[in-house]
Each structure stands twice: as C-alpha cells, then as structure tokens.
C-alpha cells in the first residue's frame, strides 16, 4: 500500500459561478467604498455543496483565493488530515500483508513508508536553512501515533489513546499542545510531503497548505513567503483549504470513515465558536456553522489576524456550503466588528446561489 498516492480530486475544477461571483464582487466594492474595515485585504471563498456531492463541478465564488496567507491555527486541519491519512495507509498495509502483531506492523511501516517519505520530502524542507538535519530527516513516530485497533473495530491499525486525545485537544478545544503532539508524531517531511503529493501544496510556487511549525517553538520552523506577513510556517491559500473542506464534506478526504471522523471533531469544535471567536452569524438565524476550525494569530508587526474554515447550513433553503476566509486584520476592532463585514460578504454569495 503506497503512502503517497498522487493528487486528490479537485472539486473546484470548473470555473466560478457567475451569480455568486457577481454578488461577492459587488458587495465587496460597496463595503470598500463605504470605508468598511477588513474587506480590502480579505481572502474568501464560498463553495456550494448540496446537489454536487462527489463531483468536480461544485459552484464557487472567491476573492483573493490564491493569496498565500499566514492563518495560524487554521492549519491544524493539515495535521488532522495527514494523521488520518497515515492511519488509513498503515491500516491498509497491515491488511494487505496480513500482519496482526504490532512489532511486525511497525517494522513493515518503517521498511515501506520511510523510503517514500524521503523521496517525497518537499524541497522547502530539504533546503531549509533554519531546520536541523534531524528535522529534515524525521520519520513518523509510528508507535506514538498508531497501535493495533480494537477487535471488531473499523481499523486493524488505529490511533493510540494519546493521539486521540491530541486530536481532540487540537481540533475541538483548539489548543496548541495537541497540535504539537500530532506534528511531532508525524514530522515535517511526511506532513508536508503528503500535502505536496496530494496537490494541496505547490512546491514550485510555494502556495497552498503548508505546516512546518509545531506551535510550541520546540522544533525550529521552515517558512515560505506569504502576502500578509514576512513569511509563514502556518500558511495556506483559501482555495486549497476550501478544496480540502469540500472533499471532507463529500466524504472523499482519505475515505468515508475517516472523513466522518474528521467531521465529528470539527462538529464538536463548532460548539466552541462563541468562546474562541464570535460566530460570524448569531444563533437562530438563517445560516449556521456546523463544523469548523478557527485561526487567530499575530503577524510579525503585532497586528492580529483572523481566519476560519467552516461548513455552513442555510436553514431556510436546506443547503450546505463550505466557506473559508482569512487575512481579516483586526486592528483594534472587536472580533465582532471585524467579522460582521465578512458575514455580509459571505451571505451575499450564499443568497446568490
């Protein structure tokens, strides 16, 4: 079972949706002309899900969706995805080779996966002047991340209890220690190699999902250029994160069982939105965020930047959407003040579909 299987599907392969795009562009211009804060630098993409599940023709509209931005904890979604993919690949390898003892499975993982990780490590890791030799040559700590699955469970190889707790801490509680544990279990070479192999990071342009910092400063970071800061170890374009979220919503990210597991984490995170960042829509309205991940961080200038990736339900029309926004500069505003214009923009695109 290969660990690297090539590009994932692109559910946004078709051109953008004209009515949604016109509504987004017109509303942004109106807000900008009125001097509304946050909208001029905002990157945002809205993707329609309902009725297009599993296809490559999801309608979408976007502004600055190809801008690589520092987005802080939003990139923990990359660690979640690659951890789930490692589990699925290890499970398939153990099944294919009829392995039932953990020492045999771990040996097979090292023999099969480690050479592939070396081959697929992005040049941004291999040529980094900030990473140490051990950082560039790390391989997953298989016994920290994985173990034998429970009898009768979904997986022959499953997450360890410590890794389950780390995912819960990272994605649901939205804390850094769980992310550090997960990233240390995976290593930058595999984590970023998987993103690049899947087409979610373009090594030639250094654009897309990039996570090469451990949220703790224990390991040095590898950084790439971005538009809203000098450089970043936690960056993405809105387009590539929306691609990941759309595949997740369609149960195509890793596989149906893994997709449902990742969505379960993000659904529980959604219940914490009021305590992490006020939701861009108050409870009880037409739109509700059902799954999500928040990113809040400081640029090197000291300015606070907000971002979020969410799955949204239109409760009136029974339609679902994926929404990503980033590079919302707070600049002395309350989070509510900074996010209301974002909600206005997104609503315009949603209602135009």
C-alpha positions in Angstrom: 0.0 0.0 0.0 1.7 3.2 -1.1 1.7 6.1 1.3 1.8 8.7 -1.5 -1.0 8.2 -4.0 -0.9 11.4 -6.1 -3.2 14.4 -6.3 -6.5 14.3 -4.6 -9.6 15.3 -6.6 -10.3 19.0 -7.2 -14.0 19.5 -6.6 -13.5 23.2 -7.7 -12.1 22.3 -11.1 -14.9 24.1 -13.0 -15.0 27.9 -13.4 -16.5 30.0 -10.7 -20.3 30.5 -10.6 -21.2 33.9 -12.2 -24.2 34.9 -10.0 -22.2 34.1 -6.8 -19.1 35.8 -8.1 -21.0 38.9 -9.1 -22.7 39.1 -5.7 -19.4 38.7 -3.9 -17.6 41.3 -6.1 -20.4 43.9 -5.9 -20.9 43.6 -2.2 -17.1 43.9 -1.6 -16.9 47.0 -3.7 -19.9 48.5 -1.8 -18.3 47.8 1.5 -15.0 49.1 0.4 -16.5 52.4 -1.0 -18.2 52.8 2.4 -14.9 52.6 4.2 -15.8 49.3 5.9 -12.8 47.8 7.7 -11.2 44.4 6.9 -12.7 43.9 3.4 -9.9 45.2 1.2 -7.3 42.6 2.4 -9.8 39.8 2.9 -9.4 36.5 1.1 -12.6 34.5 1.0 -14.2 31.6 -1.0 -17.7 30.2 -0.8 -18.4 26.7 -2.2 -21.9 25.1 -2.8 -22.1 21.5 -1.5 -25.7 20.4 -1.7 -26.6 18.7 -5.0 -22.9 18.5 -6.1 -21.6 15.9 -3.7 -18.7 13.8 -5.0 -18.4 15.8 -8.2 -15.7 18.1 -9.6 -18.2 20.8 -10.5 -19.0 22.4 -7.2 -20.2 26.0 -7.8 -17.9 28.6 -6.1 -17.0 32.2 -5.9 -13.9 33.8 -4.4 -11.8 36.9 -3.8 -8.0 36.7 -3.5 -8.4 32.9 -3.1 -4.9 32.3 -4.4 -3.1 34.5 -1.9 -0.8 32.6 0.5 -1.6 33.9 3.9 -0.4 33.2 7.4 -3.5 31.7 9.1 -2.3 30.5 12.5 -4.3 27.6 14.0 -6.4 27.1 10.8 -3.5 25.0 9.5 -4.1 22.4 12.2 -6.6 21.0 9.7 -3.5 19.9 7.7 -2.1 18.0 10.7 -5.5 16.3 11.2 -5.8 15.3 7.6 -2.3 13.8 7.3 -2.7 12.0 10.6 -5.9 10.3 9.4 -4.3 9.5 6.1 -1.3 7.9 7.8 -3.7 5.7 9.9 -5.6 4.7 6.7 -2.4 3.8 4.9 -1.0 1.9 7.8 -4.2 0.0 8.2 -4.3 -1.0 4.5 -0.6 -2.1 4.6 -1.3 -4.3 7.6 -4.4 -5.8 6.0 -2.6 -6.4 2.7 0.3 -8.2 4.4 -2.0 -10.0 6.9 0.0 -8.6 9.8 -1.6 -8.9 13.3 1.3 -8.1 15.7 2.3 -4.5 16.3 6.1 -5.1 16.1 5.6 -6.7 12.7 3.4 -3.8 11.6 5.8 -1.2 12.8 8.7 -2.8 11.0 6.7 -3.0 7.8 5.7 0.7 8.1 9.4 1.7 8.6 10.5 -0.5 5.7 7.7 0.6 3.3 6.9 4.2 4.2 10.2 5.7 5.4 11.9 5.5 2.0 8.9 7.0 0.3 8.9 9.9 2.8 12.5 10.6 1.9 11.6 10.7 -1.8 8.6 12.9 -1.3 10.0 15.5 1.2 9.5 18.9 -0.3 12.5 21.0 -1.3 11.3 23.7 1.1 12.1 21.2 3.9 15.3 19.7 2.4 16.9 23.1 1.6 15.7 25.0 4.7 18.5 27.0 6.4 16.5 27.0 9.7 15.8 23.3 10.1 18.3 21.0 11.7 19.4 17.8 9.9 17.2 15.7 12.3 14.2 17.9 11.3 14.7 17.3 7.6 15.1 13.6 8.1 12.4 12.8 10.6 10.0 9.9 10.0 6.7 9.4 11.8 6.9 8.1 15.3 4.6 5.2 14.4 4.2 3.9 18.0 3.3 7.3 19.3 0.6 7.8 16.7 -0.6 4.3 15.9 -1.4 1.0 17.6 -3.4 -2.2 17.0 -7.0 -1.4 16.6 -9.7 -2.8 18.9 -11.1 -6.2 17.9 -14.2 -5.7 15.7 -13.4 -2.0 15.1 -13.1 -0.2 11.9 -9.3 -0.4 11.7 -6.7 -3.0 12.1 -4.3 -0.2 12.8 -5.8 2.7 14.8 -4.8 5.8 16.7 -3.2 5.5 20.1 -5.1 6.9 23.1 -2.6 9.7 23.3 -3.1 10.6 19.6 -6.9 10.5 20.0 -6.5 12.9 23.0 -4.2 15.1 20.9 -6.6 15.4 18.1 -9.4 16.3 20.5 -7.2 19.0 22.1 -6.1 20.3 18.8 -9.3 20.4 16.8 -12.1 20.5 19.4 -10.6 22.5 22.2 -8.5 24.4 19.7 -5.4 24.3 21.9 -1.7 24.2 20.8 -0.4 21.2 22.9 -2.4 18.7 20.9 -1.1 20.1 17.7 2.4 19.9 18.9 2.0 16.3 19.9 0.4 15.5 16.5 3.1 17.3 14.4 5.9 15.7 16.5 4.3 12.3 15.8 4.2 12.9 12.1 7.3 15.0 11.3 7.5 17.8 8.7 8.8 15.5 5.9 5.8 13.3 5.9 3.2 16.0 6.8 4.3 18.5 4.1 5.3 15.7 1.6 1.7 14.4 1.8 0.2 17.8 1.2 2.5 18.3 -1.8 1.9 14.9 -3.2 -1.9 15.4 -2.9 -1.6 18.7 -4.9 -2.7 20.7 -1.9 0.8 22.4 -1.9 2.6 23.5 -5.0 6.3 23.3 -4.4 7.2 25.4 -7.5 5.2 28.4 -6.3 5.2 27.7 -2.6 1.5 28.1 -2.5 -1.1 26.0 -0.7 -1.4 24.2 2.6 1.9 24.5 4.4 2.6 23.5 8.1 6.2 23.4 9.2 6.0 24.9 12.7 5.0 23.0 15.8 3.0 25.7 17.7 5.4 25.5 20.6 8.8 26.5 19.3 10.4 23.2 20.4 11.3 22.4 16.8 12.6 25.2 14.5 10.2 26.2 11.7 10.5 26.2 7.9 8.8 29.2 6.4 7.6 30.2 3.0 6.6 33.6 1.5 3.1 34.9 2.2 1.2 38.1 1.4 0.2 39.2 4.9 3.4 38.7 6.8 7.2 38.4 6.0 6.9 34.6 5.8 5.0 31.8 7.5 5.3 28.3 8.8 1.4 28.0 9.0 0.0 29.2 5.7 -2.5 28.4 3.0 -4.5 29.8 0.1 -8.2 30.0 0.7 -8.7 27.9 -2.5 -6.7 24.9 -1.3 -8.2 24.9 2.2 -11.7 25.0 0.6 -10.7 22.1 -1.7 -9.8 20.1 1.4 -13.0 21.1 3.2 -15.2 20.2 0.2 -13.6 16.8 -0.1 -14.2 16.3 3.6 -17.8 17.3 3.3 -18.2 14.9 0.4 -16.7 12.1 2.5 -13.8 11.8 0.0 -11.0 13.1 2.1 -9.0 9.9 2.9 -12.2 7.8 2.8 -15.8 7.8 4.1 -15.0 6.5 7.6 -12.0 8.8 8.1 -13.9 11.8 6.7 -16.7 11.2 9.2 -14.2 11.0 12.0 -12.6 14.3 11.0 -16.1 15.9 10.6 -17.0 14.7 14.1 -14.0 16.6 15.5 -14.9 19.7 13.6 -18.6 19.5 14.6 -17.7 19.5 18.3 -15.3 22.4 17.6 -18.3 24.3 16.2 -19.9 24.3 19.6 -17.0 26.2 21.0 -17.2 29.1 18.4 -18.7 31.6 20.9 -15.7 31.1 23.3 -13.0 31.1 20.6 -14.2 33.7 18.2 -17.8 35.1 18.0 -19.5 33.2 15.2 -20.0 35.3 12.1 -23.7 34.6 12.4 -25.6 34.6 15.7 -27.5 31.6 16.8 -31.0 31.1 15.4 -30.5 32.9 12.1 -30.7 31.7 8.5 -27.1 30.5 8.4 -25.3 28.3 10.9 -21.8 27.0 11.0 -22.0 23.3 11.8 -18.3 22.3 11.5 -15.2 24.5 11.7 -11.7 25.5 12.7 -10.7 28.9 13.8 -7.3 30.6 13.3 -6.3 33.6 15.4 -2.7 34.8 15.5 -0.3 37.7 15.5 1.6 38.9 12.5 5.3 40.0 13.0 4.0 43.6 13.1 1.9 42.7 16.1 -1.4 43.0 14.2 -4.0 40.3 15.0 -5.3 38.3 12.0 -8.4 36.2 12.0 -9.3 33.2 9.8 -11.7 30.3 9.7 -12.7 27.3 7.7 -16.4 26.2 8.2 -19.2 24.1 6.8 -22.3 26.2 6.7 -26.0 25.3 6.5 -28.7 27.6 5.1 -31.5 26.5 7.4 -34.2 28.2 5.3 -33.3 26.6 2.0 -31.7 23.3 3.4 -28.5 23.9 1.5 -24.9 23.4 2.7 -21.7 25.3 1.8 -18.0 25.3 2.6 -16.6 28.7 3.5 -13.0 29.8 4.1 -12.0 33.3 5.0 -8.6 34.6 6.0 -6.4 37.7 6.4 -9.1 39.6 8.4 -6.9 42.2 10.1 -8.5 43.1 13.5 -6.6 46.4 14.1 -8.2 47.5 17.4 -11.7 46.3 16.4 -13.6 43.8 18.5 -13.8 40.4 16.8 -17.5 41.0 16.2 -16.7 44.3 14.4 -14.0 42.7 12.3 -16.2 39.7 11.3 -19.6 41.4 10.5 -18.3 42.6 7.1 -17.1 39.0 6.4 -20.6 37.7 7.2 -22.1 40.3 4.9 -19.9 39.3 2.0 -20.4 35.6 2.5 -24.2 36.0 2.9 -24.3 37.8 -0.5 -22.6 34.8 -2.2 -24.8 32.3 -0.4 -28.0 34.0 -1.2 -27.0 34.4 -4.9 -26.8 30.6 -5.4 
